[in-house]
């Protein structure tokens, strides 16, 4: 990637390159998954930052393509091999260079939201895909009751739960959704601080 490229241009390139790869045992690519999550957020009339969070929630799996990354490359393959790659935290930290907390915090918290929902919502675990159940085991499993109560008090927890629900539904290999360019202006507005 060019160091002169805008952040939105960098993201577009990631969607076109690494995003074309398989999504962790699911029947879609990473890009298809992210675009479906964003379309679900948009259909729910979510605010721009939350649509952006849905679009970028798994960007931590794509950071290996970024030559400006400050840390070692990471990949979803690490997670599927049984090593928690911290993709929520790392993706959020990378995005925080350009985007506000209203976008980055739901990205950071979306794995914790899965763990929370498994503890707090009867039947949620049974609805997860086989791959998501496996990654849950790598990511710490369902929260304890004390962890769940603490999570509820965290700023943006409710937004992370919304992103998590869209994440769970965004695995349809036949879904027709807008491509990344559809979200470029929304993301540019968030960079400029014009939306939230």
N, C-alpha and C positions, 0 to 999 in steps of 0.2 A: 504494500500500500504506500502511496505517496504521503510524505509528511506534510505536504501542502494541501491535502484533501480535507474538506470540512468533516466534522464529526458525523453528520448525516451521510455524507458520501462514503466514509469509512464503513459505516453500518451497512449501507447498501451493498458495498463490495463483499462484506462478510456474508450477507444473506446469499449473494450470488456464488460465492466460493464455498467455504466450509458449510454454509447453510444447506447446500445441496446434498449433504451427507445424510446417512440414515440417522434417525432419532432414537437412539437407545432402546432398541428392541420393539419399537412401535412401527406401524405400517405407513408412516409418513416421514418426510425429511424434516430436519430441524427447522428449515425455513417455512415449510408448510405448517408445521405445528405452531410456530410463532405467529404467522399470518392468520391462522384460524383463531388463535386466542385473541388477537387484536380485533378481528371481525366480530367475535362474540361480545367483546367489551363495547365496541362501537354500536352494535345492535341493542345493547342494554343502556344506551345513552350515558355511558360513563364519561366523566370529565376527561379532557385531553391528557393530563398526566397519567391517569389510570389506563387509558388506551395505550399510551406509550409504554407503561410498565408491562401490560399484557404482551405487547409486541416484542419487548426486549427482555422478558423475564429469564430466558435461558441464554442470554448473550454470553454468559460466563463459559458456556460450552464452546463458544466460537473464538474466544480471545487468542487462541494459539496462532491465528493468522495475523495478529497485530504486532508489527515490529516495534511498536512503542511500548509494549507491555513491560511493566516494571518487574514482574515476577516470572518464574518459570512458566513455560507454556502449560496449559491445561487442556483437557479434552474430556468429553463425555465418556470416552473409552475407559478413562480412569475409574469413573463411577461404576460402570458396568463390570469392571474387573475387581470391584470390592473395596475401592479406595475412595472415600468421600473427597471429591475435588473442590468442595466449598464453592460451587459455581454461583450460588446466590450472593454470597458475600463478595466474592472476587468480581463478579459481573457488576454488582452495584458500585463497588469501589472504582472500577474502571469508568463506568458511566457518570459517576459523580464529578468527573473532570468537566463535564459539560451540562449536566442536567440537574434539576432541583430534587430535593428529598421526596417530593410528592410522586416522582417517577422512580427514584432509586431505592427508596425504602421498601415499597412493595416487592421490588425485585429481590432485595436482600432477604426479605422475610418470607418469600413464597414457599421455601422448603419447610420452615418452621410452621407455616400455616397448614401444610399437609400433616405434619406430626400432631398439630393441635386438633385438626378435624378428626383424625383417627381416634383421639382420646375423648373428644367432646361430643361427637355426633354419632349416635348409634347407627350402624349400617354403612357408614362412610367407607371404612376399610374394604368392605366386600365389593364396593363399586369400583375400586382401583384396578387398573390393568395389571397384568402379571409383571410387566417391567417396572411399574410404579411401586408395586408391593416389594419387589426386590430392592429398588433404590431406597425405599423407606427403611429397610433393615440396615442398609449401609449408612444411612443418615441419622441413625439413633433411635428409630422406632417411634411408636406413639409416645406423646408426652405423658408425664405423670400428672396427677391432679394439680399439684403445686406449680409445675411448669406451665400447665394450661392457664391457670389463674394469672400467672405472671405475664404470659403472652397476651392475654386479653387487655392488659393495661399498657401495652407498648404502643406508642404512636404509629399510625398506619397499619395496625394489625387488621382492622376490618377491610382495608384496601388489599392487603396481602391475601386475605381469605377470598375476596372476589377474584383476584388474579388466579389463585389456586383452583377455583371452581372452573374458570375458563380454561385453564391449563388441562384439567382432567377431561374436558369435552373436546379439546382441539387435537384429535387424533384420527380424523376421518379421511381416508385416502381419496375419497371422491368429492370432498367439499370444494366448491368453487368460491374463492374469496379474492378480494383485491390483492394485488402485489405490493411490494415494498414502496414503490413510488406514490401509491395512494396516501401513505402516511408521512411523506417527506415534509409537507408544509406544516403538519401538526408538530413534528419533531423540531423543525426550524423555529416554530413559535415558542416551544418550550426552551430551546437554547437561548432565545432572546428574552425569556422571562415574560412573554406576553400572555401565557395561558397557565392554568394550574388545575 
